[in-house]
Amino acid sequence: MAFVAWKDRKAILPAIKAIYRAENADNAPVRLEEFEDEWGKRYPAIGQAWRRAWEQVVPFFAFAPGIRKMIYTTDAVEALHRSLRKIIKTRGSFPNDDAALKLLYLAIKNAGLRWRRGVEWSAAMGQFAIQFGSRFPGSAR
């Protein structure tokens, strides 16, 4: 979305989502072609970026849709980073590394109290248990 003008973001988002939400690795290039047909002249850098990183994108489609949604959902990670930056920024400096680590530990512990598991996580846990079996600790219960 860094290449997209603010006024076009809502319009272009469904076309981008169609690429990474494609049913499998064979349908994803078709969705990319559809995106480039519709938006390629106005934003050629987006299609080029997808094609440059295509080898890193293809393994993503080996996972079930529930797992893929958890992979590309970054809201929880971004919220944690924001809370850690806020804690560090207000302190300025620390007497030693241990003081900083203790503060970060407490911040993570407090941030964990506010976390809520989304409904999608239940579906992803089932898919993790199927795909990874005994390696997934949730399936051992």
Residue pairs with C-beta under 8 A, 6 or more apart in sequence:
1 9
1 12
1 13
1 16
3 43
3 45
3 46
3 49
4 12
4 43
4 46
8 42
8 43
12 39
12 43
15 34
15 35
15 38
15 39
16 35
16 46
18 31
18 34
18 35
19 28
19 31
19 32
19 35
19 50
20 28
20 57
20 60
20 68
20 72
21 65
21 68
22 28
22 30
22 31
22 61
24 61
25 58
25 61
25 62
28 57
28 58
28 61
32 47
32 50
32 51
35 46
35 47
36 47
39 46
39 47
40 47
50 57
60 68
60 71
61 68
63 71
63 127
63 131
64 127
64 130
64 131
66 120
66 123
66 124
66 126
66 127
67 124
67 127
67 128
67 131
69 120
69 124
70 120
70 121
70 124
73 118
73 120
76 115
79 111
80 108
80 111
83 107
83 111
84 104
84 107
84 108
84 111
87 103
87 104
87 107
88 100
88 103
88 104
91 103
94 100
94 103
125 136
125 138
128 136
128 138
128 139
129 136
129 138
129 139
132 139
133 139
134 140
